[in-house]
Amino acid sequence: MADPTPVLVTTTHSIEGRRIVAYKGLVGGDAILGANMFRDFFAGIRDILGGRSGSYEKVLRKAKQEAIDDMIEQAREFGANAVVGVDLDYETIQIQEGGSMLMVSASGTAVVLE
């Protein structure tokens, strides 16, 4: 069962009105998801013709959330109640079979707020 204790997550280095009382360390999470060959093919056609690729957007949102969730879990293990200075990185990894994988990394500093 997931820990119900909320962990604040922000890209800023502080949270207005809250004081950081302890720095627990760097935390991170990664997610690598496959995008199947047919989605890759049709996304390529959409790129040529214009428009948004709904299937890729859905995969991207899922990967981002999984990376953030992993980062939050690590912050909880450190005894933190917030993660500040969060950075999200995205990368597409080409694989031999002609497809691709999407990698999302989230990292930040686990802290304790008073």
Contacts in CASP RR format, 6 or more apart in sequence:
PFRMAT RR
TARGET T0000
AUTHOR 0000-0000-0000
METHOD contacts of the structure
MODEL  1
MADPTPVLVTTTHSIEGRRIVAYKGLVGGDAILGANMFRDFFAGIRDILG
GRSGSYEKVLRKAKQEAIDDMIEQAREFGANAVVGVDLDYETIQIQEGGS
MLMVSASGTAVVLE
3 73 0 8 1.000
3 76 0 8 1.000
5 76 0 8 1.000
5 81 0 8 1.000
6 81 0 8 1.000
7 72 0 8 1.000
7 75 0 8 1.000
7 76 0 8 1.000
7 80 0 8 1.000
7 81 0 8 1.000
7 82 0 8 1.000
7 83 0 8 1.000
8 15 0 8 1.000
8 81 0 8 1.000
8 82 0 8 1.000
8 83 0 8 1.000
8 113 0 8 1.000
9 68 0 8 1.000
9 71 0 8 1.000
9 72 0 8 1.000
9 82 0 8 1.000
9 83 0 8 1.000
9 86 0 8 1.000
10 82 0 8 1.000
10 83 0 8 1.000
10 84 0 8 1.000
10 85 0 8 1.000
10 86 0 8 1.000
11 85 0 8 1.000
11 86 0 8 1.000
11 87 0 8 1.000
12 84 0 8 1.000
12 85 0 8 1.000
13 84 0 8 1.000
13 85 0 8 1.000
14 20 0 8 1.000
14 84 0 8 1.000
15 82 0 8 1.000
15 84 0 8 1.000
15 113 0 8 1.000
18 82 0 8 1.000
18 113 0 8 1.000
18 114 0 8 1.000
19 113 0 8 1.000
19 114 0 8 1.000
20 82 0 8 1.000
20 84 0 8 1.000
20 111 0 8 1.000
20 112 0 8 1.000
20 113 0 8 1.000
21 112 0 8 1.000
21 113 0 8 1.000
21 114 0 8 1.000
22 111 0 8 1.000
22 112 0 8 1.000
23 109 0 8 1.000
23 110 0 8 1.000
23 111 0 8 1.000
24 75 0 8 1.000
24 78 0 8 1.000
24 79 0 8 1.000
24 80 0 8 1.000
24 109 0 8 1.000
24 110 0 8 1.000
24 111 0 8 1.000
24 112 0 8 1.000
25 78 0 8 1.000
25 109 0 8 1.000
25 110 0 8 1.000
26 107 0 8 1.000
26 108 0 8 1.000
26 109 0 8 1.000
26 110 0 8 1.000
27 71 0 8 1.000
27 74 0 8 1.000
27 75 0 8 1.000
27 78 0 8 1.000
27 80 0 8 1.000
27 83 0 8 1.000
27 107 0 8 1.000
27 108 0 8 1.000
27 109 0 8 1.000
27 110 0 8 1.000
28 67 0 8 1.000
28 70 0 8 1.000
28 71 0 8 1.000
28 74 0 8 1.000
28 105 0 8 1.000
28 106 0 8 1.000
28 107 0 8 1.000
28 108 0 8 1.000
29 67 0 8 1.000
29 68 0 8 1.000
29 70 0 8 1.000
29 71 0 8 1.000
29 74 0 8 1.000
29 105 0 8 1.000
29 106 0 8 1.000
29 107 0 8 1.000
30 67 0 8 1.000
30 70 0 8 1.000
30 103 0 8 1.000
30 104 0 8 1.000
30 105 0 8 1.000
30 106 0 8 1.000
31 62 0 8 1.000
31 63 0 8 1.000
31 64 0 8 1.000
31 66 0 8 1.000
31 67 0 8 1.000
31 70 0 8 1.000
31 103 0 8 1.000
31 104 0 8 1.000
32 63 0 8 1.000
32 93 0 8 1.000
32 101 0 8 1.000
32 102 0 8 1.000
32 103 0 8 1.000
33 59 0 8 1.000
33 62 0 8 1.000
33 63 0 8 1.000
33 66 0 8 1.000
33 101 0 8 1.000
33 102 0 8 1.000
34 59 0 8 1.000
34 100 0 8 1.000
34 101 0 8 1.000
34 102 0 8 1.000
35 43 0 8 1.000
35 55 0 8 1.000
35 56 0 8 1.000
35 59 0 8 1.000
35 99 0 8 1.000
35 100 0 8 1.000
35 101 0 8 1.000
35 102 0 8 1.000
37 97 0 8 1.000
37 98 0 8 1.000
37 99 0 8 1.000
39 55 0 8 1.000
39 56 0 8 1.000
39 59 0 8 1.000
40 98 0 8 1.000
40 99 0 8 1.000
40 100 0 8 1.000
42 53 0 8 1.000
42 55 0 8 1.000
43 53 0 8 1.000
43 55 0 8 1.000
43 56 0 8 1.000
44 53 0 8 1.000
46 52 0 8 1.000
46 53 0 8 1.000
47 53 0 8 1.000
56 102 0 8 1.000
59 102 0 8 1.000
60 90 0 8 1.000
60 102 0 8 1.000
60 104 0 8 1.000
63 102 0 8 1.000
63 103 0 8 1.000
63 104 0 8 1.000
64 88 0 8 1.000
64 104 0 8 1.000
64 106 0 8 1.000
66 104 0 8 1.000
67 88 0 8 1.000
67 104 0 8 1.000
67 105 0 8 1.000
67 106 0 8 1.000
68 86 0 8 1.000
68 88 0 8 1.000
68 106 0 8 1.000
70 106 0 8 1.000
71 83 0 8 1.000
71 86 0 8 1.000
71 106 0 8 1.000
71 107 0 8 1.000
71 108 0 8 1.000
72 83 0 8 1.000
74 110 0 8 1.000
75 82 0 8 1.000
75 83 0 8 1.000
75 110 0 8 1.000
78 110 0 8 1.000
79 110 0 8 1.000
79 112 0 8 1.000
80 110 0 8 1.000
80 111 0 8 1.000
80 112 0 8 1.000
81 111 0 8 1.000
81 112 0 8 1.000
81 113 0 8 1.000
82 110 0 8 1.000
82 111 0 8 1.000
82 112 0 8 1.000
82 113 0 8 1.000
83 108 0 8 1.000
83 109 0 8 1.000
83 110 0 8 1.000
83 111 0 8 1.000
84 108 0 8 1.000
84 109 0 8 1.000
84 111 0 8 1.000
85 108 0 8 1.000
85 109 0 8 1.000
86 106 0 8 1.000
86 107 0 8 1.000
86 108 0 8 1.000
87 106 0 8 1.000
87 107 0 8 1.000
87 108 0 8 1.000
88 104 0 8 1.000
88 105 0 8 1.000
88 106 0 8 1.000
89 104 0 8 1.000
89 105 0 8 1.000
89 106 0 8 1.000
89 107 0 8 1.000
90 102 0 8 1.000
90 103 0 8 1.000
90 104 0 8 1.000
91 102 0 8 1.000
91 103 0 8 1.000
91 104 0 8 1.000
91 105 0 8 1.000
92 100 0 8 1.000
92 101 0 8 1.000
92 102 0 8 1.000
92 103 0 8 1.000
93 100 0 8 1.000
93 101 0 8 1.000
93 102 0 8 1.000
93 103 0 8 1.000
94 100 0 8 1.000
95 101 0 8 1.000
END
